[in-house]
């Protein structure tokens, strides 16, 4: 075997090893970051957030802004709403005791078809923004 061929193989081997170590470090970094966020209340379950986003987009954006942190044409901004407010407004079209509405419109209708799981998913999404 010629010296240049041997030298090329060693250099290529080192590059592959370096690349592999870099890739493993990146994977470990993301794995540790994901584990750290698992136990927090705010970052609960990404599937609940996704379900809440889908519900919001199909049920709420008719009146509320597609960006829940901004006011809509009919409904106010609703990002970071409490679960109690979401539950009462969607299920019974009522406000929690002592709550002051952001708008005085009476346009919203109750959506009794939403389950408790749906309400929790909406809450997760609106509080993930």
C-alpha positions as CSV (number, residue, x, y, z in Angstrom):
1,X,0.0,0.0,0.0
2,X,1.3,3.4,-0.9
3,X,2.0,5.9,1.9
4,X,-0.5,8.5,0.5
5,X,-3.3,6.0,0.4
6,X,-2.6,4.9,4.0
7,X,-2.5,8.6,5.1
8,X,-5.8,9.3,3.3
9,X,-7.5,6.3,5.1
10,X,-6.3,7.5,8.5
11,X,-7.4,11.1,7.9
12,X,-10.8,9.9,6.6
13,X,-11.2,7.6,9.6
14,X,-10.5,10.5,12.0
15,X,-13.0,12.7,10.2
16,X,-15.7,10.0,10.4
17,X,-15.0,9.5,14.1
18,X,-15.1,13.2,14.8
19,X,-18.4,13.5,12.9
20,X,-19.9,10.6,14.8
21,X,-18.9,12.1,18.2
22,X,-20.4,15.5,17.2
23,X,-23.6,13.8,16.1
24,X,-23.8,11.9,19.4
25,X,-23.2,15.0,21.4
26,X,-26.0,16.8,19.6
27,X,-28.4,13.9,20.2
28,X,-27.5,13.8,23.9
29,X,-28.0,17.6,24.2
30,X,-31.5,17.4,22.8
31,X,-32.3,14.3,24.9
32,X,-31.3,16.1,28.1
33,X,-33.2,19.2,27.1
34,X,-36.4,17.2,26.4
35,X,-36.1,15.4,29.8
36,X,-35.8,18.7,31.6
37,X,-39.0,20.1,30.2
38,X,-41.1,16.9,30.8
39,X,-41.9,17.5,34.4
40,X,-43.0,21.2,34.1
41,X,-46.6,22.2,34.3
42,X,-46.4,24.6,31.4
43,X,-44.8,22.1,28.9
44,X,-47.1,19.2,29.8
45,X,-47.9,17.2,26.7
46,X,-47.2,18.1,23.2
47,X,-50.1,16.0,22.0
48,X,-52.5,18.0,24.2
49,X,-51.1,21.2,22.8
50,X,-51.5,19.9,19.3
51,X,-55.0,18.8,20.0
52,X,-55.8,22.2,21.6
53,X,-54.3,24.0,18.6
54,X,-56.5,22.0,16.2
55,X,-59.6,22.7,18.3
56,X,-58.8,26.4,18.5
57,X,-58.3,26.6,14.7
58,X,-61.5,24.8,14.0
59,X,-63.8,26.2,16.7
60,X,-62.4,29.6,17.8
61,X,-60.8,31.4,14.9
62,X,-64.1,32.2,13.4
63,X,-64.3,35.0,15.9
64,X,-60.9,35.1,17.7
65,X,-57.6,35.9,16.0
66,X,-55.6,32.9,14.7
67,X,-52.9,34.2,17.0
68,X,-54.6,33.9,20.4
69,X,-52.4,36.6,21.9
70,X,-54.1,39.2,19.6
71,X,-57.7,40.5,19.5
72,X,-59.9,39.1,16.9
73,X,-62.7,40.7,14.8
74,X,-65.3,39.7,17.3
75,X,-63.6,37.9,20.2
76,X,-60.8,39.3,22.4
77,X,-57.3,37.9,22.8
78,X,-57.5,34.7,24.9
79,X,-53.9,33.5,25.3
80,X,-53.1,32.5,28.9
81,X,-56.8,32.1,29.8
82,X,-57.5,30.2,33.0
83,X,-59.0,26.7,32.7
84,X,-62.0,27.9,34.7
85,X,-62.7,30.7,32.1
86,X,-62.3,28.3,29.2
87,X,-64.5,25.6,30.8
88,X,-67.4,28.0,31.7
89,X,-67.3,30.0,28.4
90,X,-67.1,27.0,26.1
91,X,-69.5,24.8,28.0
92,X,-72.1,27.2,29.5
93,X,-71.3,30.6,28.0
94,X,-70.8,32.0,31.5
95,X,-67.9,33.9,33.1
96,X,-66.3,32.9,36.3
97,X,-67.6,34.8,39.4
98,X,-65.8,38.1,39.7
99,X,-64.3,38.0,36.2
100,X,-64.6,41.2,34.1
101,X,-65.1,40.4,30.4
102,X,-62.6,42.1,27.9
103,X,-65.5,42.9,25.6
104,X,-69.2,43.4,26.2
105,X,-70.4,41.4,23.1
106,X,-72.7,38.5,23.5
107,X,-71.7,36.8,20.3
108,X,-70.2,33.6,21.7
109,X,-72.3,30.6,21.9
110,X,-71.8,27.6,24.2
111,X,-70.2,24.5,22.8
112,X,-71.4,21.7,25.1
113,X,-70.0,19.1,22.8
114,X,-66.5,19.9,24.0
115,X,-65.4,17.3,26.5
116,X,-63.3,17.9,29.6
117,X,-60.3,16.6,27.7
118,X,-61.0,19.2,24.9
119,X,-61.2,22.0,27.5
120,X,-57.8,20.9,29.0
121,X,-56.3,20.7,25.5
122,X,-57.5,24.2,24.7
123,X,-56.0,25.4,28.0
124,X,-52.7,23.7,27.3
125,X,-52.5,25.3,23.8
126,X,-53.6,28.8,25.0
127,X,-51.0,28.7,27.8
128,X,-48.2,27.4,25.5
129,X,-48.1,30.7,23.6
